[in-house]
């Protein structure tokens, strides 16, 4: 399927690994010129080499979790057609142990990074009458995990921001949506699963099964999602083919969240 985004410029944050890297690869393969960002030059170079095999890529060393990093990224890429706010962190921590600085750090990274970039690019998209902003949220925005309340809070905030921005796109060809992945395979999630299951020395498949049985029992697919599965949905929403999808929170979480009337 031709998604008709050839020649569009796309910025994907948190794009040196995991979901962000898969999104960058997919958009590049569809013909977009992709800008990736990261904090480590080594990881950024490796990601750029990988995305470059799929299409056009430009790498910017910047951390939009800080105001200075966002400004540097905007200076390097003042105009984009597609913005994917993917940067995010997570950890398992008892609520009573989450210190004030933890709350602030998660909010700055997961929420304010997208706010800062959207604040710059959104009015320019409105002016040109075309653009896509996509927040990579999580099913945790709706089903707040007891083992990481601070993470869930940031994902709910992303849904609110995306919907609020979408309300300001009336009558334009700009859309703002959220995508809610479920637990997605990555080096980080494998480590996270090991940290919360009882049998930490069991084979990976057994740890995964225990995780879904105890911590995500409502999942219908009962497995980790592959990053490429998330990337496929994001690429579609970023395309002109998804013009009627606006202000939505699109679930790609394996049926983990029960349907709510």
Backbone torsions as a table, in degrees:
resi	resn	phi	psi	omega
1	UNK	NA	129.9	176.5
2	UNK	-85.1	117.6	-177.8
3	UNK	-85.8	-2.9	174.9
4	UNK	60.1	38.7	175.7
5	UNK	-114.8	13.9	176.9
6	UNK	-61.0	129.6	-179.7
7	UNK	90.2	-9.8	175.8
8	UNK	-76.8	152.7	176.8
9	UNK	-104.4	127.6	-177.0
10	UNK	-124.7	133.8	174.8
11	UNK	-109.8	125.8	178.3
12	UNK	-121.3	118.0	178.9
13	UNK	-87.2	159.9	-178.4
14	UNK	56.7	46.1	-166.3
15	UNK	-110.6	21.9	178.9
16	UNK	-94.7	-4.2	179.9
17	UNK	-163.0	168.5	170.5
18	UNK	60.3	-139.7	-176.5
19	UNK	-60.9	-43.0	-178.4
20	UNK	-60.8	-41.8	178.9
21	UNK	-66.0	-41.6	178.8
22	UNK	-63.9	-38.7	177.5
23	UNK	-64.5	-45.1	179.6
24	UNK	-59.6	-44.0	178.8
25	UNK	-61.4	-43.8	-176.9
26	UNK	-67.0	-43.5	179.6
27	UNK	-64.0	-39.2	178.0
28	UNK	-64.4	-41.4	179.4
29	UNK	-64.1	-26.7	179.1
30	UNK	-84.9	-0.8	174.7
31	UNK	103.6	1.0	177.3
32	UNK	-77.8	151.1	170.2
33	UNK	-87.5	116.1	-170.1
34	UNK	-103.9	133.3	174.3
35	UNK	-107.2	122.5	177.9
36	UNK	-109.8	155.5	-179.8
37	UNK	-136.9	155.6	178.1
38	UNK	-169.7	170.8	-177.8
39	UNK	-98.3	-18.6	-177.7
40	UNK	-109.6	123.4	-178.7
41	UNK	-62.4	-37.8	179.8
42	UNK	-63.6	-47.6	178.8
43	UNK	-66.4	-36.0	-179.8
44	UNK	-65.8	-42.4	178.9
45	UNK	-64.1	-41.6	-179.9
46	UNK	-65.3	-41.4	178.8
47	UNK	-66.2	-41.1	179.8
48	UNK	-62.5	-39.7	178.7
49	UNK	-64.1	-38.4	-179.7
50	UNK	-70.7	-46.8	-180.0
51	UNK	-66.5	-33.8	-179.9
52	UNK	-61.1	-23.6	176.6
53	UNK	-70.6	-22.7	-179.2
54	UNK	-92.3	-28.0	-177.2
55	UNK	173.2	-154.3	-177.3
56	UNK	-77.7	135.5	-179.8
57	UNK	-146.2	146.7	173.7
58	UNK	-134.8	134.1	-175.6
59	UNK	-108.5	136.6	179.2
60	UNK	-127.3	124.0	177.1
61	UNK	-81.6	102.9	-177.7
62	UNK	-164.7	151.3	180.0
63	UNK	-120.3	98.8	-178.7
64	UNK	-70.4	2.0	172.9
65	UNK	-71.5	-11.3	175.7
66	UNK	-118.6	155.0	178.6
67	UNK	-62.0	-38.3	-179.2
68	UNK	-67.1	-40.7	179.3
69	UNK	-66.2	-39.9	177.1
70	UNK	-62.6	-42.5	179.8
71	UNK	-63.2	-39.6	179.3
72	UNK	-66.1	-39.4	179.7
73	UNK	-67.6	-42.1	178.1
74	UNK	-64.7	-39.0	178.8
75	UNK	-63.9	-36.3	-179.7
76	UNK	-77.2	-26.7	-179.0
77	UNK	-139.3	76.8	-174.7
78	UNK	-68.5	-19.5	-178.7
79	UNK	-133.4	129.2	171.2
80	UNK	-138.8	154.5	176.1
81	UNK	-93.3	-29.1	-176.6
82	UNK	-131.0	126.1	177.2
83	UNK	-118.8	120.7	176.7
84	UNK	-112.1	106.7	179.5
85	UNK	-84.6	87.8	-175.0
86	UNK	-103.6	-20.3	-175.2
87	UNK	-53.8	130.5	179.4
88	UNK	-168.4	154.4	177.0
89	UNK	-130.1	160.6	176.6
90	UNK	-154.2	160.9	176.1
91	UNK	-164.6	153.9	173.4
92	UNK	-91.7	127.4	-178.6
93	UNK	-157.8	132.0	176.9
94	UNK	-57.5	141.3	-176.2
95	UNK	-53.4	-42.6	-175.9
96	UNK	-68.7	-14.9	179.9
97	UNK	-98.4	-1.0	-179.6
98	UNK	-81.7	106.3	-176.9
99	UNK	-77.2	165.4	179.4
100	UNK	-55.0	-42.1	-178.4
101	UNK	-66.4	-28.5	175.7
102	UNK	-66.7	-46.0	177.7
103	UNK	-58.1	-45.4	-179.0
104	UNK	-64.4	-42.1	-178.4
105	UNK	-64.1	-43.8	179.2
106	UNK	-65.8	-39.4	-179.4
107	UNK	-67.3	-43.6	179.4
108	UNK	-61.8	-43.4	-175.7
109	UNK	-75.0	-51.6	-171.6
110	UNK	-82.9	-29.7	-174.6
111	UNK	-107.1	-56.2	-172.9
112	UNK	-67.3	-27.4	176.2
113	UNK	-59.3	-45.3	178.0
114	UNK	-70.5	-35.3	178.3
115	UNK	-62.4	-48.2	-176.6
116	UNK	-61.2	-46.0	-178.5
117	UNK	-70.0	-41.8	179.4
118	UNK	-63.7	-36.7	179.8
119	UNK	-60.1	-32.8	177.9
120	UNK	-81.4	-50.1	-170.4
121	UNK	-80.6	-30.3	-174.6
122	UNK	-58.0	-51.9	-179.0
123	UNK	-63.1	-29.8	177.8
124	UNK	-71.5	-34.6	174.5
125	UNK	-66.7	-40.7	177.7
126	UNK	-62.2	-41.5	-178.5
127	UNK	-63.7	-39.9	-179.6
128	UNK	-86.5	-5.2	177.2
129	UNK	62.9	34.3	170.8
130	UNK	-165.4	137.0	176.3
131	UNK	172.4	162.5	178.3
132	UNK	-135.9	126.9	169.8
133	UNK	-119.4	127.8	-178.1
134	UNK	-129.4	123.5	175.3
135	UNK	-97.3	126.8	175.6
136	UNK	-88.5	98.5	-178.2
137	UNK	-92.6	-129.6	-177.4
138	UNK	-174.6	157.4	172.2
139	UNK	-62.8	-19.2	178.4
140	UNK	-66.8	-12.7	174.9
141	UNK	-67.7	-28.0	-178.7
142	UNK	-104.1	-35.7	178.7
143	UNK	-114.5	84.4	-173.9
144	UNK	-61.9	120.7	-179.2
145	UNK	-74.8	130.3	-179.1
146	UNK	-63.4	-23.6	-177.8
147	UNK	-86.3	-5.7	176.2
148	UNK	-155.4	70.1	-177.6
149	UNK	-63.1	-38.2	-178.1
150	UNK	-64.2	-35.4	176.1
151	UNK	-67.1	-47.7	179.5
152	UNK	-57.8	-39.6	178.4
153	UNK	-57.5	-42.7	-177.9
154	UNK	-69.0	-33.0	-179.3
155	UNK	-72.3	-36.7	174.3
156	UNK	-64.0	-40.2	178.4
157	UNK	-61.3	-38.8	178.6
158	UNK	-62.0	-40.9	177.9
159	UNK	-60.3	-41.7	-179.1
160	UNK	-65.3	-44.1	-178.9
161	UNK	-65.0	-44.8	-179.4
162	UNK	-61.3	-43.7	-179.7
163	UNK	-66.4	-40.1	179.1
164	UNK	-63.2	-39.4	176.2
165	UNK	-67.6	-40.6	180.0
166	UNK	-59.8	-34.8	179.0
167	UNK	-60.5	-22.5	-178.6
168	UNK	-93.3	6.9	-178.7
169	UNK	-101.3	6.7	-173.3
170	UNK	-51.1	130.6	176.6
171	UNK	76.3	9.5	179.5
172	UNK	-114.7	177.1	175.3
173	UNK	-102.1	26.9	176.1
174	UNK	-103.4	136.7	175.0
175	UNK	-126.6	149.4	175.6
176	UNK	-132.3	122.0	-177.8
177	UNK	-137.1	164.2	170.9
178	UNK	-114.4	148.1	171.3
179	UNK	-117.7	132.0	-177.1
180	UNK	-112.9	92.4	174.2
181	UNK	-71.9	155.7	166.0
182	UNK	-92.1	-169.1	178.5
183	UNK	-55.8	120.8	-172.2
184	UNK	-118.4	136.9	-175.0
185	UNK	-61.5	127.5	175.4
186	UNK	-165.2	168.7	177.5
187	UNK	-60.1	-38.1	-179.0
188	UNK	-66.9	-43.4	-176.8
189	UNK	-70.3	-32.8	176.8
190	UNK	-63.1	-42.5	176.4
191	UNK	-66.4	-38.6	178.6
192	UNK	-63.2	-44.8	179.5
193	UNK	-60.9	-42.5	178.0
194	UNK	-59.9	-34.5	-176.2
195	UNK	-73.2	-21.7	-174.7
196	UNK	-108.3	-18.2	-179.7
197	UNK	-79.8	163.0	-179.7
198	UNK	-76.4	-47.7	-176.9
199	UNK	-93.6	85.4	-174.3
200	UNK	-72.0	-17.0	-178.2
201	UNK	-99.8	3.9	178.8
202	UNK	-69.7	159.4	174.5
203	UNK	-57.0	154.4	-174.5
204	UNK	-55.5	-41.3	-179.2
205	UNK	-61.9	-37.5	179.2
206	UNK	-71.2	-38.7	177.4
207	UNK	-63.5	-41.1	178.5
208	UNK	-62.1	-43.5	179.1
209	UNK	-63.4	-41.4	178.6
210	UNK	-64.5	-40.0	179.8
211	UNK	-59.9	-47.5	-178.5
212	UNK	-70.2	-34.4	179.5
213	UNK	-67.6	-38.6	-173.3
214	UNK	-96.9	-36.5	-171.1
215	UNK	-109.8	-24.5	179.1
216	UNK	-134.5	56.3	-173.1
217	UNK	-68.2	-16.4	-178.7
218	UNK	-83.7	-5.7	179.5
219	UNK	-59.0	134.9	178.2
220	UNK	-86.9	-31.6	-178.5
221	UNK	-88.7	-18.7	174.7
222	UNK	53.2	43.4	176.6
223	UNK	-157.8	163.6	172.4
224	UNK	-69.3	142.7	176.0
225	UNK	-81.3	146.4	176.7
226	UNK	-87.3	143.3	-177.2
227	UNK	-57.2	-33.8	-179.3
228	UNK	-65.4	-27.7	178.0
229	UNK	-69.1	-37.3	175.9
230	UNK	-68.8	-42.9	-177.7
231	UNK	-60.1	-36.6	-180.0
232	UNK	-62.6	-42.0	179.0
233	UNK	-67.6	-42.6	-179.7
234	UNK	-62.6	-42.8	179.9
235	UNK	-60.9	-40.8	178.7
236	UNK	-64.7	-46.4	-179.0
237	UNK	-64.3	-29.4	178.5
238	UNK	-75.6	-10.0	-172.8
239	UNK	-94.5	162.3	173.8
240	UNK	-62.0	-20.6	-179.6
241	UNK	-66.7	-20.5	-178.6
242	UNK	-102.4	29.3	-174.5
243	UNK	-60.5	-26.2	-178.1
244	UNK	-88.7	-0.8	177.5
245	UNK	-98.1	107.9	-176.5
246	UNK	-148.1	136.4	-179.3
247	UNK	72.3	18.5	-174.9
248	UNK	-98.1	155.3	170.0
249	UNK	-114.0	97.6	-171.1
250	UNK	-87.1	125.8	-177.4
251	UNK	-88.9	127.7	171.6
252	UNK	-132.9	58.4	-168.8
253	UNK	-123.0	18.6	173.5
254	UNK	70.0	23.8	179.2
255	UNK	76.2	18.4	-177.1
256	UNK	-67.8	-37.5	-178.4
257	UNK	-88.5	118.9	178.3
258	UNK	-62.1	149.3	177.7
259	UNK	-63.0	132.9	179.4
260	UNK	-113.3	124.9	-178.2
261	UNK	-67.3	NA	NA
